[in-house]
C-alpha cells in the first residue's frame, strides 16, 4: 500500500504521468481538485478567504473568484503566506481522508498524490516515494506559450513564482524526464510502475 507523492513545476508534464499511473491501476488523489473542493460555497475556507482578502474575491454566484484572489496575492509574499495558512491545513486534512478511504477500499492500493506544492507544503510527510516530473525552464515556457496561450512575460512570471528546479529535484527519489515526446514520458511512467516495489524498498532501506 505505497503512498507516492508526484510533483513538478507548471507545465512539467506531471498530469500526463498521473493519468498513466491511473491507467495502470493507481488511485490518483489530485491536490488541485481538493483545493477547489475545500473552497466551495458554504465552506469555512471560503468564508475565511473573504474575511482575509475582501468580499470582492467572491463572485456573484457565491463561488471563489480565482482570478481576483490571484491578482490580490500574486507577487506579495505576505499575502501568499496568509493564503497558504488558510488553505493548506484544509487540504492536508481532506487529502489524508482520501488516502485513508482509498486504502480502506483496497489495502493493496497504490495511492499517488498529484501535488504541485510538495516542496512548499508537504515535503516532510511520510511518503514512500517522491516522483518529480522535470523539464527545463525553456521547454516549460514554450508549452505555456504554445499550449496555454500565455505571453512570454506571464510564463516567466509563473516560473519565477515557484521553487527552483534544483530545490524540487533535491527531494526526488525518481525523476521522470518530460522534456521529450509524450511517448517518452509514458515509457518512463510505465517503467516506474513496473519497478515500483523495488524503488519503494530501496528508499525504505536508505
Backbone torsions as a table, in degrees:
resi	resn	phi	psi	omega
1	UNK	NA	62.9	-179.0
2	UNK	-71.0	144.7	173.9
3	UNK	-113.5	113.9	-171.4
4	UNK	-113.9	134.7	173.3
5	UNK	-97.9	129.1	176.9
6	UNK	-117.7	119.5	-176.7
7	UNK	-136.2	172.3	-179.7
8	UNK	168.4	156.7	179.2
9	UNK	-73.3	176.0	179.5
10	UNK	-58.1	137.2	178.7
11	UNK	62.2	28.3	-179.3
12	UNK	-88.7	-7.3	-177.8
13	UNK	89.6	12.4	-178.2
14	UNK	-59.1	-41.0	-177.9
15	UNK	-65.5	-33.0	176.8
16	UNK	-63.0	-42.1	177.9
17	UNK	-65.0	-44.9	-179.0
18	UNK	-60.0	-43.4	179.3
19	UNK	-63.6	-39.6	-179.8
20	UNK	-65.4	-43.2	179.2
21	UNK	-64.7	-35.6	175.7
22	UNK	-63.2	-38.3	177.4
23	UNK	-62.1	-30.3	178.2
24	UNK	-79.8	-11.4	178.1
25	UNK	119.1	-0.9	178.1
26	UNK	-67.6	148.9	170.8
27	UNK	-92.0	112.6	-177.8
28	UNK	-97.0	123.7	174.9
29	UNK	-105.6	119.8	-171.8
30	UNK	-96.4	112.3	-179.1
31	UNK	-62.2	-38.9	179.5
32	UNK	-62.2	-38.9	178.1
33	UNK	-66.7	-38.3	177.3
34	UNK	-62.6	-42.2	177.3
35	UNK	-56.3	-45.3	178.7
36	UNK	-63.3	-40.3	-176.9
37	UNK	-66.3	-41.7	-176.7
38	UNK	-76.9	-7.2	178.7
39	UNK	-106.6	15.5	-179.9
40	UNK	-67.8	156.3	176.5
41	UNK	-53.7	137.4	179.9
42	UNK	90.9	-6.6	-179.3
43	UNK	-85.7	151.9	175.9
44	UNK	-58.9	-35.0	-179.3
45	UNK	-62.3	-45.4	-178.5
46	UNK	-63.6	-41.6	178.8
47	UNK	-62.3	-40.3	-179.9
48	UNK	-68.5	-36.9	177.0
49	UNK	-62.7	-41.5	178.6
50	UNK	-63.1	-40.3	178.5
51	UNK	-64.9	-39.3	-173.9
52	UNK	-79.3	-34.2	-171.2
53	UNK	-120.1	-2.0	176.8
54	UNK	104.9	149.9	-176.4
55	UNK	-66.6	-15.5	-179.1
56	UNK	-75.9	-2.3	172.7
57	UNK	-87.5	1.5	175.6
58	UNK	-104.3	126.4	-179.6
59	UNK	-73.8	170.4	-177.2
60	UNK	-61.1	-28.7	-179.2
61	UNK	-87.5	5.9	177.6
62	UNK	91.1	-3.1	179.1
63	UNK	-88.2	168.6	177.6
64	UNK	-71.4	129.9	173.7
65	UNK	-87.1	92.3	-173.0
66	UNK	-63.2	-41.4	176.7
67	UNK	-61.0	-38.7	179.5
68	UNK	-65.7	-42.5	178.6
69	UNK	-66.8	-41.8	179.3
70	UNK	-60.3	-41.6	178.4
71	UNK	-64.8	-32.0	-178.7
72	UNK	-70.9	-33.5	-173.1
73	UNK	-105.9	-21.1	-173.3
74	UNK	-62.1	129.5	179.4
75	UNK	80.8	3.8	-179.1
76	UNK	-120.3	95.7	-176.0
77	UNK	-56.6	-37.0	179.8
78	UNK	-65.7	-42.1	178.6
79	UNK	-66.3	-39.8	177.3
80	UNK	-61.1	-41.2	178.9
81	UNK	-63.3	-40.8	177.4
82	UNK	-64.2	-42.5	178.7
83	UNK	-61.3	-47.3	-178.7
84	UNK	-62.8	-37.7	-180.0
85	UNK	-64.7	-25.8	177.7
86	UNK	-84.2	-45.1	-170.1
87	UNK	-86.3	-41.7	-171.4
88	UNK	-60.3	-43.5	178.8
89	UNK	-60.2	-39.0	179.2
90	UNK	-67.3	-38.7	178.0
91	UNK	-66.3	-41.2	179.2
92	UNK	-60.1	-47.1	-178.8
93	UNK	-63.6	-43.8	-177.6
94	UNK	-70.4	-37.4	178.0
95	UNK	-65.2	-40.8	178.1
96	UNK	-61.5	-38.0	178.0
97	UNK	-64.5	-41.5	-178.7
98	UNK	-71.2	-34.8	174.4
99	UNK	-60.7	-49.3	-178.0
100	UNK	-61.4	-39.2	178.9
101	UNK	-62.3	-43.3	-179.6
102	UNK	-64.8	-43.4	-178.7
103	UNK	-72.2	-30.3	176.3
104	UNK	-67.4	-34.7	179.7
105	UNK	-74.3	-30.7	-177.9
106	UNK	-153.8	106.1	-176.1
107	UNK	-65.8	-17.3	178.4
108	UNK	-98.3	10.9	-175.9
109	UNK	-63.7	147.6	167.3
110	UNK	-102.0	115.4	-177.9
111	UNK	-105.6	125.5	-179.7
112	UNK	-113.4	120.6	177.7
113	UNK	-95.7	108.0	-179.8
114	UNK	-83.8	101.9	-167.7
115	UNK	-136.6	111.2	179.7
116	UNK	-64.7	-39.1	-171.6
117	UNK	-99.4	42.7	-179.6
118	UNK	-62.4	-50.2	-177.8
119	UNK	-60.6	-41.8	-175.2
120	UNK	-71.5	-29.5	-169.5
121	UNK	-131.1	-25.7	-168.5
122	UNK	-136.8	18.2	-174.0
123	UNK	-62.0	-30.6	-175.5
124	UNK	-90.1	1.7	177.8
125	UNK	-65.9	160.0	-174.0
126	UNK	-80.6	62.7	176.3
127	UNK	-72.1	147.3	175.4
128	UNK	-90.6	-11.9	174.4
129	UNK	-163.2	139.8	174.9
130	UNK	-116.3	121.3	-179.0
131	UNK	-111.7	129.2	-179.5
132	UNK	-116.1	124.4	171.1
133	UNK	-83.8	128.5	-173.6
134	UNK	-137.1	133.1	168.9
135	UNK	-143.7	148.1	-179.8
136	UNK	-59.4	156.8	-176.0
137	UNK	-58.6	-37.1	-178.2
138	UNK	-67.8	-34.1	177.2
139	UNK	-67.8	-44.2	-179.1
140	UNK	-67.0	-37.2	176.9
141	UNK	-61.9	-44.3	-180.0
142	UNK	-62.6	-38.2	177.7
143	UNK	-64.6	-42.1	-179.9
144	UNK	-63.9	-37.2	179.9
145	UNK	-73.8	-48.2	-173.2
146	UNK	-77.9	-37.9	-172.5
147	UNK	-101.3	-23.8	-176.5
148	UNK	-113.4	-3.6	175.9
149	UNK	74.2	19.2	178.7
150	UNK	-78.9	157.9	169.8
151	UNK	-80.7	161.8	176.3
152	UNK	-57.4	-39.3	-178.9
153	UNK	-66.1	-43.9	179.6
154	UNK	-65.0	-41.2	179.3
155	UNK	-62.3	-43.6	179.2
156	UNK	-63.0	-38.4	179.4
157	UNK	-65.9	-39.7	178.6
158	UNK	-65.0	-42.4	177.8
159	UNK	-63.1	-42.4	-177.5
160	UNK	-66.7	-25.0	-177.9
161	UNK	-79.1	-10.8	-177.9
162	UNK	-102.0	165.0	177.4
163	UNK	-63.6	158.9	-177.1
164	UNK	-71.8	158.4	176.0
165	UNK	-59.2	-38.0	-178.5
166	UNK	-60.8	-42.3	179.5
167	UNK	-65.9	-43.0	-179.0
168	UNK	-66.1	-44.7	-178.4
169	UNK	-66.4	-26.8	-177.4
170	UNK	-65.1	-22.8	-179.1
171	UNK	-99.8	1.0	-172.8
172	UNK	-76.6	137.2	165.3
173	UNK	-90.5	-34.1	179.8
174	UNK	-134.6	132.1	175.1
175	UNK	-113.4	125.7	174.9
176	UNK	-104.8	118.5	-178.5
177	UNK	-78.8	111.2	-176.8
178	UNK	-105.6	18.2	-175.7
179	UNK	-81.0	-13.4	-178.2
180	UNK	-96.7	-142.7	-179.2
181	UNK	-75.5	162.3	174.9
182	UNK	-60.7	-38.7	-179.8
183	UNK	-61.3	-38.3	177.6
184	UNK	-62.1	-41.1	176.6
185	UNK	-63.8	-43.1	179.8
186	UNK	-64.4	-40.0	179.4
187	UNK	-61.8	-42.5	178.3
188	UNK	-67.2	-35.6	176.9
189	UNK	-65.3	-40.7	176.8
190	UNK	-62.0	-43.5	179.3
191	UNK	-62.9	-40.4	177.2
192	UNK	-58.3	-46.7	-178.6
193	UNK	-61.6	-42.8	-177.2
194	UNK	-67.4	-27.6	-176.6
195	UNK	-110.2	15.5	-171.2
196	UNK	-58.8	-46.4	-178.1
197	UNK	-59.7	-42.5	-179.6
198	UNK	-65.3	-40.3	-178.6
199	UNK	-68.2	-39.6	177.1
200	UNK	-64.1	-43.0	179.4
201	UNK	-64.1	-38.8	179.5
202	UNK	-62.9	-43.0	178.6
203	UNK	-65.4	-41.9	-178.6
204	UNK	-61.9	-30.4	-177.7
205	UNK	-79.6	-14.0	-176.6
206	UNK	-75.8	NA	NA
